[in-house]
Amino acid sequence: MSEHRKLRIEELGRMSIAENKVAEHEHLTVVLDNVRSLNNIGSVFRTSDAMDVERVVLCGISSTPPSPEMHKTALGAEDSVPWKYYEDTLDAIRDLKAEGYTVISIEQTENSTALQDYPFSKNGKYAIIMGNEVHGVQQSVVDASDLCIELPQFGSKHSMNVSVTTGMVLWEATTKIKGLRP
């Protein structure tokens, strides 16, 4: 017999959607730069809820809630995580910088920083920009960013799915911000 009984939802101690909307969150924002897949957007919302993200910023061709297709992967997180839409990602960056955020594009660039080497801290305010499934983060957005972070990869492909990458970046950022590891 297993010593690991699955916990029931009521045992997990999670906030309700209403409680989450008014709760204090880490200063961590996800910006989607022309992400086209509703499934990817929904997954980003769900991961953002799990990782205490304060908001998701949707830009360009990125669809906005409500959407039945998005809901399939978000499972209601599109209702618990605040979001905002900008037609142009550069306008979002301008506003985030004015709010004191460090704008970080997740992209393979010259002089990028490896994800594990970036010192996310409790006192920081971070806007993480994730790019289009095919073209990545627009060059103009990379140029407007404060820095670029890259996920080291070891296979033959040059990129990973945007929702998977978002999960990896948010895990790294959140565990450092919350002091769960150095």
Secondary structure, 3 states (H helix, E strand, C coil): CCCCCCCCHHHCCCCCHHHHHHCCCCCEEEEEECCCCHHHHHHHHHHHHHCCCCEEEEECCCCCCCCHHHHHHHCCHHHHCCEEEECCHHHHHHHHHHCCCEEEEECCCCCCEEHHHCCCCCCCCEEEEECECCCECCHHHHHHCCEEEECCCCCCCCCCCHHHHHHHHHHHHHHHHCCCCC
